[in-house]
Amino acid sequence: KTETTKDLSAQLGKAIYVVNCGPEMDYRTMGDQFKGLASAGAWGCFDEYNRLLAEVLSVNSIQYKAVLDAIRAKGATFRMEGVDYTLHPDGCMAFITMNPGYLGRTELPESLKVLFRPVTVMVPDMQMIMENMLMAEGYTTASNLAKKFFTLYRLLGDLLSKQMHYDWGLRAIKSVLVVAGGFKRGEPDRPEGGLLMRALRDFNLPKIVEDDMVVFMGLLKDLFPDVFDSMPRKRDIEFETLVGVVAKESNLQPSDYFVQNVVDLQDLLDIRHCVFEIGSSGNNKSKCWQTLSKVWTKGGVRGKTTFRDINPKSITPNELYGYVNMATREWKDGLLSSTMREMATMPDTNPKWIVLDGDLDANWIENMNSVMDDNRLLTLASNERIRLLPHMRMIFEIRDLNYASPATVTRMGMIFLSEESTEVECIVQSWLPPPPPPP
């Protein structure tokens, strides 16, 4: 929805500002946005608009109506809250996007509905999108491969168990296609079916639960029978050895499964800027990213990796994102907003991670929606916008996705750490004191 709006503005050469709405925004914050848009002649896209409180929505309808009335009258100024403001000759436009029926969403008042024209966005023709993107990435047999890709994802949606973290939608498809394009440019001589199969397998394996593995591999083998065995996983032996060395230094056991987790996390961080590690306590979630950060720092290729870890559930959403004091209109900065701003203003481009370690609920995660998608922007109640720079990443450590809305699930990269594979021997081995050095 947001991408469509952004593309339309790009075609018409309009400046567009995407704002991620949240319950901490009051009528003055929103009023300032409308004043600015109307005076600048820009467009505004208000994402998740129905997360605003009902009393704010009703005032919004009066504010936006004042702007619209001035545009209809072709006036040079418009009046809002008793003050006259300049109106840009081109006027302005507001788009609102929303997902009805999630936790913490409000029904829009009738007075506001009248000001906007409703557009229902349907599920697009995935196969055509796949075919076009494959062509754009340099695949010549795109039509045939798109059919296989589409069939695989449709069957996966039907046949695999219904896990909360499975997502076979458009954002997941785009990520796989980006990986497949990288493979194609890296090895242009290999068969195209094999390269796509490798991208599908390596990108989806980290999030498939143990019980579904047989079905997943079976479907891949049926759709790509000629190349299934001839395309092994692409391995970086030097990197895997370094993971083993760093694990030993940290008194961890470099089992194959643990090393594979670290490799999967690195692959995911290369293509997604927000990654969710899912698994119950004691499944190496923290050790996984801590080991990777040490490997990146030690290896020297990526540069010194800085990270800050925050527990979002230990404080209120207001203390996390910051809020405007209603009495004095004073802005109080939040923990996450100050951390993100500090990292964004550091002069170097070494990797920087913000790690959010705590259970997930709709109240704090929904404010992240614009950070997690392609906008990469945190919008605060003070109308400040903090950008997540290309070398910055967000890592979320969570137990499950029971309280996440579909809007959150589709936006993230996913690595699932299963319980079966946390070997007791490794834990005992790390717990035992190291043997004394030989005399």
Disulfide bonds with the S-S distance in Angstrom:
none
